[in-house]
C-alpha cells in the first residue's frame, strides 16, 4: 500500500511538472488554492492523473475544495480511496 508521504511526493512532482506551480515554491503544506496553483480546471487534470496513476476513482462527492487545499489533503484523499478499494 502507498503511504501518504509517498503520495504527497507524487502530487508535488505532478504540480511542478504539469500543474500551475511554475516558479512558486510548493511544499506539502502549501495552500494550492490561495497560491492559485490549482483552479477548477487544474483540479480536474490532477484528478485525472491521480485516477490513472493509482487506478482509483475519485467520487463526485469528494470534489470539494477541502480535499485539494494542500498536497497533504490531496494525498489523504487518495489514501482514503486506496484503503476503500475504489
Buried (B, 14 or more C-beta within 10 A) or exposed (E): EEEBEEBBBBBBEBBBEEBBBEEBEBEBEBEBBEEEBBEEEBBEBBBEBBBEBBEBEBEEEBBEEEBBBBBBBBBBBBBBBBEEEB
